[in-house]
C-alpha cells in the first residue's frame, strides 16, 4: 500500500535527546517504516534513494512538477494548473505557541511585519496550515473541513472516501480538490511525503521549560514502561496533533473602513482570547454568552503589510491578475471571497478560516485597499 496511516509501537528510542524526533519518542517509527517501504519501490525499472524522493517532493511542493522525474515526460505534468503548495502553506514554524492557532499572535513572525526590519522568516498569513510538523499530526481536515472526509481518494485502481487519520489521503484531497488539480501519481505522493518528513518535529521544537525537558528525557531513558508512557502523554499536550478550522460569517454591514460582524463572530472570538491554547483535540464551540455584534475599524497602515502577507502572493499577479483597489470595490464581494471563497466563472479562491485570518485583519486589509487611488483609466 502506498499510503500510510498512524502506526503503533511502544519501543522508546535507545537514547533520547533534544534532537530526537517526536515520531520516535512517541514510539510510532513511521518515518523508518516509510523509508523501508520506499527502498522496495521501483519506478522507471529501478530503485531510488531516499534523497531522490525528498528532492522530487521539494520540487512538487514548490513548483508542482519535477524537472527530471523517475518516470514519464520531463518535466513532469504539473499537479495543478494554477496553484502550488506554497501558495497556501508555510514551510516553517508559524506559531509562537504551537497549540495556539491565532493569526493575530502570528503577526510577530510575519516577515512583512515592519517591526522585524525585513527579516526573512518565511511566515505568511496563508489559507492552509503549515507543512512544518504536519507529519506529526494525527488527524486532517478538521472542524469546518470535516465535510471533506466524504471526498474520494485513489487506492490503486479504485476510489474510496478519505481517511482523516491518513496524511497521504489529505495530500490527495489537497492536490485534486483544494488545488483544483489532479490526483498525484504513486511516485509523486511518495515524494511529497518524503519531503514532509524532513519537516518533522523534534523534542527541542516544543520549547519546554528546562526542568520539564530534563524530567521527560529522564523518563524516556529510564527504561521504565510506565515512565515512558507518562512522558508520551505529556508531550502530546505541547504540539498540534490536529489543526482546527472555524468558519467566519461575513459582516452584516460595512461603512467606510468599519465592518460590523454578526454575534456569531463575536462569540467565536472568545475562543481566541489571550491565554487560550487550543488544538482540535480539545477545541470546543464558542459559548453563546453574548449576542453583541463585533465592530472592527480598519487600520490602512497595518492593512498594507497584512495584505502583502495574506494576499499579494496570489494577487500580486502571480496567480490572479485582480489586485489592489479593484479587490475592495464592494465590501460585500471582498468579504464573501475572504470568508467564503469562490469556485465560479473560472475563478478559484480558497477562503480563510478564523485560524488563518482574524476579522480585524480582514478589515485592516480592506481599509488599506480602500486607501489606494483608483486605477487609471486606459484611454483609447
C-alpha positions as CSV (number, residue, x, y, z in Angstrom):
1,X,0.0,0.0,0.0
2,X,1.4,3.4,-1.0
3,X,-0.3,5.4,1.7
4,X,0.3,5.2,5.4
5,X,-1.7,5.6,8.5
6,X,-0.9,6.0,12.1
7,X,1.4,3.2,13.2
8,X,1.7,1.8,16.7
9,X,4.7,0.8,18.8
10,X,5.9,1.0,22.3
11,X,9.7,0.8,22.0
12,X,11.3,4.1,23.0
13,X,14.5,5.4,21.3
14,X,17.7,3.9,22.6
15,X,18.9,7.3,23.9
16,X,16.5,10.2,23.9
17,X,17.8,13.7,23.4
18,X,16.5,17.2,22.5
19,X,17.2,16.3,18.8
20,X,15.2,13.1,18.9
21,X,12.2,13.3,16.6
22,X,8.7,13.1,18.2
23,X,7.9,10.2,15.9
24,X,10.5,8.1,17.7
25,X,9.7,9.5,21.2
26,X,6.1,8.5,20.7
27,X,7.0,5.0,19.6
28,X,5.5,5.3,16.1
29,X,8.6,5.0,13.9
30,X,6.5,5.9,10.9
31,X,9.4,7.6,9.1
32,X,11.6,4.4,9.4
33,X,8.7,2.3,8.1
34,X,8.1,4.6,5.2
35,X,11.8,4.7,4.3
36,X,11.9,0.9,4.3
37,X,8.8,0.9,2.1
38,X,10.4,3.4,-0.4
39,X,13.5,1.2,-0.5
40,X,11.4,-1.5,-2.1
41,X,9.7,0.7,-4.6
42,X,10.7,0.6,-8.3
43,X,10.0,3.5,-10.6
44,X,11.3,3.5,-14.1
45,X,12.6,0.0,-13.6
46,X,14.9,0.8,-10.7
47,X,15.0,1.6,-7.0
48,X,15.8,5.1,-5.8
49,X,17.4,6.7,-2.8
50,X,15.6,8.5,0.0
51,X,17.3,11.7,-1.0
52,X,15.9,11.4,-4.6
53,X,12.3,11.2,-3.2
54,X,13.0,14.2,-0.9
55,X,14.3,16.2,-3.8
56,X,11.3,15.4,-6.1
57,X,8.9,16.2,-3.2
58,X,10.5,19.6,-2.7
59,X,10.1,20.4,-6.4
60,X,6.5,19.3,-6.3
61,X,5.7,21.4,-3.3
62,X,7.3,24.5,-4.8
63,X,6.6,24.2,-8.5
64,X,4.0,21.3,-8.8
65,X,6.3,19.4,-11.2
66,X,9.7,17.7,-11.4
67,X,12.3,18.6,-14.0
68,X,13.8,15.1,-14.1
69,X,11.2,12.6,-12.9
70,X,11.8,8.9,-12.5
71,X,9.1,8.0,-15.0
72,X,7.1,9.8,-17.6
73,X,7.8,13.0,-19.5
74,X,10.4,15.5,-18.4
75,X,9.4,17.8,-16.9
76,X,6.5,16.0,-15.3
77,X,2.9,17.1,-15.8
78,X,2.0,19.8,-13.2
79,X,-0.1,18.6,-10.3
80,X,-2.3,21.7,-10.8
81,X,-2.6,24.3,-13.5
82,X,-2.6,27.3,-11.2
83,X,-1.9,26.6,-7.6
84,X,1.3,25.4,-5.9
85,X,1.5,24.1,-2.3
86,X,3.5,27.2,-1.2
87,X,0.6,29.5,-2.3
88,X,-1.4,28.2,0.6
89,X,1.0,26.7,3.1
90,X,4.0,27.9,5.0
91,X,7.0,25.5,5.3
92,X,8.3,26.7,8.6
93,X,7.0,27.2,12.2
94,X,4.2,29.8,12.1
95,X,3.0,29.9,15.7
96,X,4.9,31.2,18.7
97,X,2.9,28.7,20.9
98,X,2.5,25.5,18.9
99,X,-1.0,24.8,20.2
100,X,-2.3,28.4,19.7
101,X,-3.6,28.9,16.1
102,X,-4.2,32.6,16.2
103,X,-3.2,34.7,13.2
104,X,-3.1,37.8,15.4
105,X,-0.5,36.1,17.6
106,X,1.2,35.0,14.3
107,X,1.8,38.6,13.3
108,X,5.0,38.8,15.3
109,X,6.5,36.2,13.0
110,X,5.3,37.6,9.6
111,X,8.3,38.7,7.6
112,X,6.2,41.6,6.2
113,X,5.8,43.0,9.7
114,X,7.8,46.3,9.8
115,X,8.9,45.5,13.3
116,X,11.1,42.7,12.0
117,X,13.0,45.1,9.9
118,X,13.0,43.0,6.7
119,X,13.9,39.7,8.5
120,X,13.0,36.8,6.2
121,X,11.1,34.4,8.4
122,X,9.2,32.5,5.6
123,X,5.9,33.1,7.5
124,X,2.8,34.4,5.8
125,X,-0.9,34.6,6.6
126,X,-1.8,31.6,4.4
127,X,-5.2,29.9,4.0
128,X,-3.7,26.5,4.9
129,X,-1.8,25.3,7.9
130,X,2.0,25.0,7.8
131,X,3.7,21.9,6.5
132,X,6.2,22.1,9.3
133,X,5.4,19.3,11.7
134,X,2.5,18.1,9.6
135,X,3.8,14.5,9.7
136,X,3.3,14.6,13.5
137,X,-0.5,15.4,13.2
138,X,-2.9,12.6,13.9
139,X,-6.0,13.9,12.1
140,X,-6.5,16.1,9.0
141,X,-9.3,18.3,7.6
142,X,-11.0,19.0,10.9
143,X,-13.7,21.4,12.1
144,X,-15.4,23.1,9.1
145,X,-13.3,21.0,6.7
146,X,-14.5,17.7,8.2
147,X,-17.1,17.7,5.4
148,X,-14.2,16.9,3.0
149,X,-14.0,13.5,4.6
150,X,-16.6,12.3,2.1
151,X,-14.3,13.2,-0.8
152,X,-12.8,10.3,-2.8
153,X,-9.1,9.4,-2.9
154,X,-7.3,6.9,-5.1
155,X,-6.3,3.5,-3.9
156,X,-4.8,1.5,-6.7
157,X,-7.4,1.2,-9.4
158,X,-10.4,2.2,-7.2
159,X,-11.6,5.1,-5.2
160,X,-12.7,5.4,-1.6
161,X,-13.6,8.1,0.9
162,X,-10.5,9.7,2.5
163,X,-9.3,8.5,5.9
164,X,-8.9,11.6,8.1
165,X,-6.1,10.0,10.0
166,X,-4.0,9.5,6.8
167,X,-1.6,12.2,5.8
168,X,-1.3,10.6,2.3
169,X,-5.1,10.9,1.9
170,X,-5.0,14.5,3.0
171,X,-2.4,15.2,0.3
172,X,-4.6,13.6,-2.3
173,X,-7.5,15.7,-1.3
174,X,-5.4,18.9,-1.4
175,X,-3.9,18.1,-4.9
176,X,-7.2,17.0,-6.5
177,X,-9.8,19.3,-4.8
178,X,-8.3,22.2,-3.0
179,X,-5.7,22.9,-5.7
180,X,-8.2,22.3,-8.5
181,X,-5.7,19.8,-9.9
182,X,-5.3,16.1,-10.3
183,X,-4.5,13.0,-8.1
184,X,-0.8,12.5,-7.7
185,X,0.9,9.5,-9.2
186,X,2.3,7.0,-6.8
187,X,5.9,8.3,-7.2
188,X,4.6,11.9,-6.7
189,X,2.7,11.0,-3.5
190,X,5.7,9.1,-2.2
191,X,8.0,12.1,-2.9
192,X,5.7,14.6,-1.2
193,X,5.5,12.5,1.9
194,X,9.3,12.0,1.9
195,X,9.8,15.8,1.8
196,X,7.3,16.4,4.5
197,X,9.2,14.0,6.7
198,X,12.2,16.4,6.5
199,X,9.9,19.0,8.3
200,X,9.1,16.7,11.3
201,X,9.2,18.0,14.9
202,X,11.9,17.2,17.4
203,X,11.8,17.5,21.2
204,X,13.6,20.8,21.2
205,X,10.9,22.3,18.9
206,X,8.3,22.1,21.8
207,X,10.1,24.8,23.8
208,X,9.5,23.0,27.0
209,X,10.9,24.6,30.2
210,X,14.4,23.3,31.0
211,X,13.3,21.4,34.1
212,X,10.5,19.7,32.2
213,X,12.9,18.8,29.4
214,X,15.2,17.2,31.9
215,X,12.4,15.2,33.5
216,X,11.0,14.0,30.3
217,X,14.4,12.9,29.0
218,X,15.0,11.0,32.2
219,X,11.6,9.3,31.8
220,X,12.4,8.2,28.2
221,X,15.9,7.0,29.2
222,X,14.8,5.2,32.3
223,X,13.7,2.0,30.6
224,X,10.5,2.1,32.8
225,X,7.4,1.5,30.5
226,X,5.1,3.4,32.8
227,X,7.5,6.4,32.9
228,X,7.9,6.3,29.1
229,X,4.1,6.2,28.7
230,X,3.6,9.1,31.0
231,X,6.2,11.2,29.1
232,X,4.5,10.4,25.8
233,X,1.1,11.6,27.2
234,X,2.6,14.8,28.4
235,X,4.4,15.5,25.1
236,X,1.1,15.4,23.1
237,X,-0.1,18.5,25.0
238,X,2.6,20.7,23.7
239,X,2.2,20.5,19.9
240,X,-0.6,20.5,17.4
241,X,-1.9,17.0,17.0
242,X,-4.7,18.3,14.7
243,X,-5.5,21.6,13.2
244,X,-8.9,23.2,13.9
245,X,-10.9,25.3,11.4
246,X,-13.7,27.7,12.3
247,X,-15.7,29.4,9.5
248,X,-16.3,33.1,9.9
249,X,-19.6,34.7,9.0
250,X,-19.1,37.9,6.8
251,X,-20.0,41.3,8.2
252,X,-23.7,42.3,8.1
253,X,-22.8,45.9,7.4
254,X,-19.8,47.9,6.2
255,X,-19.5,51.7,6.4
256,X,-16.2,53.2,5.2
257,X,-13.4,51.4,7.0
258,X,-15.7,49.9,9.6
259,X,-17.2,46.4,9.4
260,X,-19.9,45.1,11.7
261,X,-19.8,41.3,12.1
262,X,-22.7,39.3,13.5
263,X,-22.9,38.0,17.0
264,X,-21.7,34.6,15.8
265,X,-18.3,36.2,15.1
266,X,-18.2,38.0,18.5
267,X,-18.8,34.6,20.1
268,X,-16.2,32.9,18.0
269,X,-13.6,35.5,19.1
270,X,-13.9,34.2,22.7
271,X,-12.0,31.1,21.6
272,X,-9.1,33.2,20.6
273,X,-8.8,35.4,23.7
274,X,-5.3,35.8,25.1
275,X,-4.1,32.9,27.2
276,X,-6.2,30.4,25.3
277,X,-4.2,27.4,23.9
278,X,-6.3,25.1,21.7
279,X,-6.0,22.3,19.3
280,X,-8.6,20.2,17.6
281,X,-8.3,17.6,20.3
282,X,-9.6,19.9,23.0
283,X,-11.4,22.7,21.0
284,X,-15.0,23.5,21.8
285,X,-17.6,25.5,20.0
286,X,-17.9,29.2,21.0
287,X,-20.1,29.7,24.0
288,X,-23.3,31.7,23.4
289,X,-22.8,34.1,26.2
290,X,-23.4,37.3,24.3
291,X,-25.4,38.4,21.3
292,X,-23.5,41.6,20.6
293,X,-22.1,42.4,17.2
294,X,-18.3,42.6,16.6
295,X,-17.3,46.0,15.3
296,X,-13.9,46.4,13.7
297,X,-12.4,49.6,12.4
298,X,-9.7,49.1,9.8
299,X,-6.1,50.5,10.0
300,X,-4.8,51.1,6.5
301,X,-1.2,51.2,7.6
302,X,-1.4,47.8,9.3
303,X,-3.5,46.6,6.4
304,X,-0.8,47.3,3.9
305,X,1.7,44.8,5.3
306,X,-1.1,42.3,6.2
307,X,-2.1,42.5,2.5
308,X,1.4,41.7,1.5
309,X,1.4,38.7,3.8
310,X,-2.1,37.3,3.2
311,X,-2.9,38.3,-0.4
312,X,-0.1,39.5,-2.5
313,X,1.5,36.1,-3.1
314,X,-1.6,35.3,-5.3
315,X,-3.0,38.7,-6.1
316,X,0.4,40.2,-6.9
317,X,-0.3,38.8,-10.4
318,X,1.3,35.5,-9.6
319,X,-2.0,33.6,-9.7
320,X,-4.7,36.1,-10.4
321,X,-4.5,39.4,-12.2
322,X,-7.0,41.1,-10.0
323,X,-5.2,43.1,-7.4
324,X,-5.1,46.4,-5.4
325,X,-8.1,48.7,-5.2
326,X,-10.2,46.5,-7.5
327,X,-10.3,43.9,-4.8
328,X,-12.3,46.3,-2.5
329,X,-14.7,48.0,-4.9
330,X,-17.5,46.2,-3.0
331,X,-17.3,45.4,0.7
332,X,-19.7,42.6,0.3
333,X,-17.7,41.0,-2.5
334,X,-14.5,41.4,-0.7
335,X,-15.7,39.7,2.5
336,X,-17.6,37.0,0.5
337,X,-14.3,36.0,-1.2
338,X,-12.3,36.2,2.0
339,X,-14.6,34.2,4.2
340,X,-16.5,32.0,1.7
341,X,-14.1,31.7,-1.3
342,X,-15.3,31.1,-4.8
343,X,-15.3,28.4,-7.4
344,X,-17.4,30.0,-10.2
345,X,-16.9,31.8,-13.5
346,X,-13.5,30.2,-14.0
347,X,-12.2,31.7,-10.7
348,X,-11.0,29.8,-7.7
349,X,-10.1,31.2,-4.3
350,X,-9.7,29.2,-1.1
351,X,-11.2,31.0,1.9
352,X,-9.7,31.9,5.2
353,X,-10.9,30.4,8.5
354,X,-10.5,32.1,11.8
355,X,-7.4,30.1,12.5
356,X,-5.8,31.7,9.4
357,X,-7.1,35.3,9.4
358,X,-9.0,37.3,12.0
359,X,-11.9,39.6,11.4
360,X,-9.8,42.6,12.5
361,X,-7.0,41.6,10.0
362,X,-9.6,41.3,7.1
363,X,-11.0,44.8,8.0
364,X,-7.5,46.2,8.1
365,X,-6.7,44.8,4.6
366,X,-10.0,46.2,3.2
367,X,-9.1,49.6,4.7
368,X,-5.7,49.5,3.0
369,X,-7.2,48.6,-0.3
370,X,-9.8,51.5,0.0
371,X,-6.9,53.9,0.7
372,X,-5.3,53.2,-2.7
373,X,-6.0,55.5,-5.6
374,X,-8.4,54.2,-8.2
375,X,-6.8,52.6,-11.2
376,X,-6.1,54.9,-14.1
377,X,-8.5,54.5,-17.0
378,X,-6.8,53.3,-20.1
379,X,-7.6,55.7,-22.9
380,X,-8.1,54.6,-26.5
